[in-house]
């Protein structure tokens, strides 16, 4: 019974993974080509290519962002790239 339950969970996890990968692919196709290529390149180098702004700093490398970039990222006004690690820095919440 335990093996059957584990097999069922494995099948469900694989289906969820396929769905998530499909959504990621669809969303990547909506991005401008330079942004999409940069995200792919970042993903091959880092575990995260998009991080949150934390007190005016990059959530990936913790370098302070220039004041205006930190504000733009925190307020969601612009697509901000960290000058140190090149990750995209976004606001904490999209609510």
PyMOL commands that set and color helices and strands:
alter all, ss='L'
color gray80, all
select helices_A, chain A and resi 2-30+33-45+67-75
alter helices_A, ss='H'
color red, helices_A
select strands_A, chain A and resi 50-54+57-58+80-81+88-90
alter strands_A, ss='S'
color yellow, strands_A
deselect
rebuild
show_as cartoon
